[in-house]
Amino acid sequence: MKTAIIGAGLAGLSCAVTLEKHGHTADIFEHQNEIGFRYEIAQLITPILHAPVNDSVKFFSETYDIHLKPTSNVQKIYVHSENESAYVEGNIGFINMRGEYEESYEKQLAQQLVHSKIHYGNHATHEDISKEYTHVVLATGDPQATQQIQTYDIALASAFAGAIVKGDFVRNEVHTWFNNDFAPKGMGYLLPHSKTEATLVIVYPQYEDDWLQKRNEFWKEMVKQASRTLNQEITIEKEFTIADYMVGKCYYPRIGNTFFVGNCFGATTPFLGFGQTGSILSGIYAAQDICGLGNYEELCKPLYKDYDDSLVLRRAIEGLSNHQMDLVIKSLHNSMVRKMVTEPNMSVLKGLSHLLKPFTSK
Ligand SMILES: Cc1cc2nc3c(=O)[nH]c(=O)nc-3n(C[C@H](O)[C@H](O)[C@H](O)COP(=O)(O)OP(=O)(O)OC[C@H]3O[C@@H](n4cnc5c(N)ncnc54)[C@H](O)[C@@H]3O)c2cc1C
């Protein structure tokens, strides 16, 4: 058996680490010259989107022997709308670094590899690789690679603007903004890396032609809002923009001996555009199947369910005006409602669906 993994991102590396744990090695092809997501930013892993995974660090460590050290655990999440603010406390999730940061999750995964070789600077195509290998894991993080082979249903294409910012932050407190004025049908968020540095982002679907043209305007407003909310002047260090970021899912998780993992599978959940948990899980599941320890299609079923539930929630939230969003946020002041959203034994997605129901049913 000869396995190739195309892409040394979260999904590809989780696959490689799991293969090694079961006595197999893989050749990993990475088109950059070193490990790392294209953007040097912080990201959030939250149980909100994966109900059974309340503590992702513990879960990956105890269940799959994959050890990841986040930058911080999040104890409080603020939700801001045009005129309201509320917060939810508890174990909200973890912040971790991506990209070239030494402690990025992809670098941590690569350090857990012993035998598998990463071939850097190697832009691989499925067509070439599949000639030489018995098993191919497509992990390029890019749905277009999947689309060359099979159907990939696109739910939305998103635009991002973001930056590393400097200021005075509380490490385990995250801020989110839901305001159609500067993140139409999307959101803004601030994830601290430390007491002085954070990632600030807006992300929204590119539904209207002029929303992409107005991105700069939206972004400036986000920075202003963040400074206002946090009552300080936030300064920008390193900006980035992304357009046409596809969120969708493939039709078949596996075709022959090709496995579609991470974003090539459809690991990014449409509600908030988060996909780290699904990417790592899909990589692990593909490895388990290759090692004869499971059936990839079966193992992926909960990921498809998460995706579908999250898409329902996205469509619901997209229908809300700023005024309705104010009312939703206001309802979070009620401790019963807050409990419903953070109840550890309940699907938080379900909790949020209940919360949005009065505002979305006609
Ligand atoms: C700005 C932004 C913010 C985000 N924030 C969050 C968040 O807070 N929480 C969250 O859970 N998710 C977040 N996501 C989503 C998350 O980043 C992705 O779901 C996840 O990285 C997908 O993992 P992957 O392994 O599929 O792809 P990636 O991690 O992107 O890895 C793909 C790898 O394949 C390589 N590659 C590509 N093409 C080739 C090729 N042809 N040959 C060889 N190598 C190739 C790339 O260089 C890269 O190293 C965010 C995404 C973006 C863009």
The ligand as an SDF file (V2000), in Angstrom:
LIG
                    3D

 53 58  0  0  0  0  0  0  0  0999 V2000
   -9.4770   33.8900    7.2960 C   0  0  0  0  0  0  0  0  0  0  0  0
  -10.0050   32.5650    7.7670 C   0  0  0  0  0  0  0  0  0  0  0  0
  -10.3790   32.4370    9.0880 C   0  0  0  0  0  0  0  0  0  0  0  0
  -10.8760   31.2150    9.5580 C   0  0  0  0  0  0  0  0  0  0  0  0
  -11.1950   31.1030   10.8660 N   0  0  0  0  0  0  0  0  0  0  0  0
  -11.5540   29.9120   11.3660 C   0  0  0  0  0  0  0  0  0  0  0  0
  -11.8090   29.7680   12.7610 C   0  0  0  0  0  0  0  0  0  0  0  0
  -11.7030   30.7220   13.5480 O   0  0  0  0  0  0  0  0  0  0  0  0
  -12.1390   28.5270   13.2100 N   0  0  0  0  0  0  0  0  0  0  0  0
  -12.2280   27.4400   12.3870 C   0  0  0  0  0  0  0  0  0  0  0  0
  -12.5300   26.3340   12.8750 O   0  0  0  0  0  0  0  0  0  0  0  0
  -12.0150   27.5550   11.0550 N   0  0  0  0  0  0  0  0  0  0  0  0
  -11.6690   28.7520   10.5260 C   0  0  0  0  0  0  0  0  0  0  0  0
  -11.4080   28.8630    9.1850 N   0  0  0  0  0  0  0  0  0  0  0  0
  -11.5330   27.6590    8.3520 C   0  0  0  0  0  0  0  0  0  0  0  0
  -10.2700   26.7660    8.4900 C   0  0  0  0  0  0  0  0  0  0  0  0
   -9.1190   27.5340    8.2730 O   0  0  0  0  0  0  0  0  0  0  0  0
  -10.3480   25.6400    7.4610 C   0  0  0  0  0  0  0  0  0  0  0  0
  -11.5530   24.9340    7.6170 O   0  0  0  0  0  0  0  0  0  0  0  0
   -9.1940   24.6430    7.6100 C   0  0  0  0  0  0  0  0  0  0  0  0
   -7.9490   25.2850    7.5850 O   0  0  0  0  0  0  0  0  0  0  0  0
   -9.2570   23.6360    6.4530 C   0  0  0  0  0  0  0  0  0  0  0  0
   -8.2330   22.6950    6.6250 O   0  0  0  0  0  0  0  0  0  0  0  0
   -7.6350   21.9220    5.3660 P   0  0  0  0  0  0  0  0  0  0  0  0
   -6.6310   20.9830    5.8960 O   0  0  0  0  0  0  0  0  0  0  0  0
   -8.7400   21.4300    4.5230 O   0  0  0  0  0  0  0  0  0  0  0  0
   -6.9250   23.0690    4.5130 O   0  0  0  0  0  0  0  0  0  0  0  0
   -5.6440   24.0090    4.8750 P   0  0  0  0  0  0  0  0  0  0  0  0
   -5.4710   24.0710    6.3440 O   0  0  0  0  0  0  0  0  0  0  0  0
   -5.8980   25.2330    4.1100 O   0  0  0  0  0  0  0  0  0  0  0  0
   -4.4400   23.2080    4.2470 O   0  0  0  0  0  0  0  0  0  0  0  0
   -4.3050   22.9560    2.8680 C   0  0  0  0  0  0  0  0  0  0  0  0
   -2.8230   22.7750    2.5380 C   0  0  0  0  0  0  0  0  0  0  0  0
   -2.6930   22.2710    1.2110 O   0  0  0  0  0  0  0  0  0  0  0  0
   -1.6620   22.9840    0.5300 C   0  0  0  0  0  0  0  0  0  0  0  0
   -1.9460   22.8570   -0.9080 N   0  0  0  0  0  0  0  0  0  0  0  0
   -2.9450   23.4520   -1.6060 C   0  0  0  0  0  0  0  0  0  0  0  0
   -2.9480   23.0180   -2.8870 N   0  0  0  0  0  0  0  0  0  0  0  0
   -1.9190   22.1430   -2.9970 C   0  0  0  0  0  0  0  0  0  0  0  0
   -1.4090   21.3360   -4.0740 C   0  0  0  0  0  0  0  0  0  0  0  0
   -1.9760   21.3190   -5.2700 N   0  0  0  0  0  0  0  0  0  0  0  0
   -0.3500   20.5450   -3.8440 N   0  0  0  0  0  0  0  0  0  0  0  0
    0.2510   20.5290   -2.6280 C   0  0  0  0  0  0  0  0  0  0  0  0
   -0.2000   21.2510   -1.5680 N   0  0  0  0  0  0  0  0  0  0  0  0
   -1.2720   22.0320   -1.7470 C   0  0  0  0  0  0  0  0  0  0  0  0
   -1.7660   24.3870    1.1080 C   0  0  0  0  0  0  0  0  0  0  0  0
   -0.5580   25.1060    0.9290 O   0  0  0  0  0  0  0  0  0  0  0  0
   -2.0580   24.0930    2.5880 C   0  0  0  0  0  0  0  0  0  0  0  0
   -0.8720   23.9020    3.3290 O   0  0  0  0  0  0  0  0  0  0  0  0
  -10.9820   30.0860    8.6690 C   0  0  0  0  0  0  0  0  0  0  0  0
  -10.6270   30.2290    7.3320 C   0  0  0  0  0  0  0  0  0  0  0  0
  -10.1360   31.4610    6.8810 C   0  0  0  0  0  0  0  0  0  0  0  0
   -9.7440   31.5860    5.4290 C   0  0  0  0  0  0  0  0  0  0  0  0
  1  2  1  0
  2  3  1  0
  2 52  2  0
  3  4  2  0
  4  5  1  0
  4 50  1  0
  5  6  2  0
  6  7  1  0
  6 13  1  0
  7  8  2  0
  7  9  1  0
  9 10  1  0
 10 11  2  0
 10 12  1  0
 12 13  2  0
 13 14  1  0
 14 15  1  0
 14 50  1  0
 15 16  1  0
 16 17  1  0
 16 18  1  0
 18 19  1  0
 18 20  1  0
 20 21  1  0
 20 22  1  0
 22 23  1  0
 23 24  1  0
 24 25  2  0
 24 26  1  0
 24 27  1  0
 27 28  1  0
 28 29  2  0
 28 30  1  0
 28 31  1  0
 31 32  1  0
 32 33  1  0
 33 34  1  0
 33 48  1  0
 34 35  1  0
 35 36  1  0
 35 46  1  0
 36 37  1  0
 36 45  1  0
 37 38  2  0
 38 39  1  0
 39 40  1  0
 39 45  2  0
 40 41  1  0
 40 42  2  0
 42 43  1  0
 43 44  2  0
 44 45  1  0
 46 47  1  0
 46 48  1  0
 48 49  1  0
 50 51  2  0
 51 52  1  0
 52 53  1  0
M  END
$$$$
